[in-house]
């Protein structure tokens, strides 16, 4: 859905009482032009599949997991 934008990223270190408590990372992103818009619709007759993954290639792995389930779960 998104891709990295031109430019770098920003790090914000948040400390309290002399200790580092949190690091906030701001990534500059733009919408991918080849990605369709997402719509949310209510319909009782539909089954929705969702998958989540972490790390490098996570978006592709999650998409493959849902595509594999849809190919194996339904018969035409």
N, C-alpha and C positions, 0 to 999 in steps of 0.2 A: 504494500500500500504506500509506503514511503521509501525514499532513498536519501542518502546523505546529500546535503546541500554544499555549495562551495564555501570554503572557509573551514575553520577549525572547530574545536569544541571548547567549552568553558568548564572549569572545575571550581567549585566553591567549597572551601573547607570550613566547617562550623565547629568551633571549639567552645568549651565551657570549663571554667576553673583550671585553665592551663592544659586541658586534655582535648585531643581531637575526638569529637563525638560523631561526626557525620561528614561524608563527602557527597556533594550533589554534582552530578555530571549533566551538563546541558549540551545536547547534540542538536546541531542544525540539520533539519530535514525538510524536504519538499515532497509533495504528492507525486507519485510515479504517474507519468502520462499514460502508460499502458494498462492502468488498473481501473476497473469499472467502479462506479459509485456503489456504496453499500446502502441498502434500504432495509428497514425493519417493518415487517408486515405481520399482522395477526391472522392465523389460519389454523383451524383445528385439524385439517387434513394433511398437514405436512409434518415430516419428521426432520429435525435438525441435528446435524452431526457437528461436534466440536472437538478439537484436539489442541493440546498445547505442548510445546517443547521449549527447552532452554539451550542457549549457546549458539555457536556458529552454525548457520544453515537451518535454524529452528523453523523459520517460516516454511521452507520447502519440505522439511520433515513432517510438520503438522499437516500441510496440504496433502502430502502423499498418504498419510495415515487415514484421513477422511476419504480420499479417493479410493483407497484400497478397501475400506469398509463398505463404501457404497457399491463397489463392483462385486463384492462377495455376499452382501446381505440381501440384494434384491434380484428377483428373476423377472425377465421381460415377459 
